[in-house]
Every structure is written in structure tokens, then in C-alpha cells.
Amino acid sequence: MPKSSILAEARRSGLLEGNRSQHISFRAPPALIEAAKRATGVQSMTELGILGLATLAQSDEVVAFMTRTRGRPGKYRKLDV
């Protein structure tokens, strides 16, 4: 999903409301950071962190569907061929 879509959905969900009062600090491999910057086009570490958190915080409809239907064949699926 494009960066703008992720942030727009996070904004609609109310996840980006309020002031930026929480601080997060961690160490990460430089190659991971550079790959994430290339993939997103984001250069600011703060914006990269917000984008990453917004991505994790939003539900994924495909995952939800697969979790609900795991192990169950589709309604019209024939198992005896």
C-alpha cells in the first residue's frame, strides 16, 4: 500500500490525532533503515517511524479474511474430483 494511503487511513482512523508526546528510541541495522527509506521515499527518521507504526496499527483485510476462513474450503469448492 502506498505511503500516502497508509497515512490517510491512519488519519481517518484517528491514529494521528493529538500531539507527538511519546518518544521511541531503538537501534536498527543500517541496511534495514536504508531499504525502508528507499521503499517509502521517506528520509526523516521520525516520519519513517510514524509510517512504520501506522502500517502495523491498521488492520489488514486479507489477513482478517484468511484468519476467519483458515482450513475451510470455499462455499462452492468441490473436494471430490
N, C-alpha and C positions, 0 to 999 in steps of 0.2 A: 504494500500500500504506500502511495507517495507521502512524503513528509507533510505536505500541506493538508492532505486528507486526515492523517493521524491527528495532527494538531487541531484541525477544525472539529473533528469528532470529540476530542478531549475537551475542547472549549464548550461545545454543545452539551456535553455531559456534566459540565460544571467542575471538571477536574483542574482547570487552570485559573479558577477564581481565587481571589484573596491575594495577600502579599506573599512575597517569596521569603518566608521567615525560617524555613527549615534548611539546614546545611548538611550536605552529604560529602564525605571525603573518602576516597579509596584509591588504591593503586591498581593499574591495569597494564597489561603488556602493550608497548608502543605499537606493535603491528596491529593489534585489535583496534586501538584508537584510530590509527590511520585508515584502516579498512572501513570503519564506521563513518569516518569523515568523508571518504571517497564515495561511499554508497549513498550517503544522505545529502552531501553538498554542504553540510554544516561545519563551520570552522570553530565556533565558540564552544568551549567545553561545557559551559552552563546550558546552552541550547541543546547540545548533544545529549546531556544528561536528562533534560526535560523530555526530549523526543524519545529516548530510551524508556523512561518511566511511563510516558503516555502510551507507548506501544504495549508495554506489559500490563498496564492497568485496564485496558479496554478488552472487552470480550471478543473472541474470535468465533464467528458463526459456524465456520467449518468444524472447529474443534468441538463446539457445543453439539452440533449435529452428530458427529462421529461418536461422541461420548454417549448420547442418547440412544443411538442405533447400533452400537457395537455388538457384534455377534448375532445380529438379526438380519436375515435376508430381506430384500425389498418386498413390498406387498405383492408384486406381480412376478417375482422371481421363481422359476421352476428349478427345483433341485434334482429331479429325476429326468435325466436326459435320454 
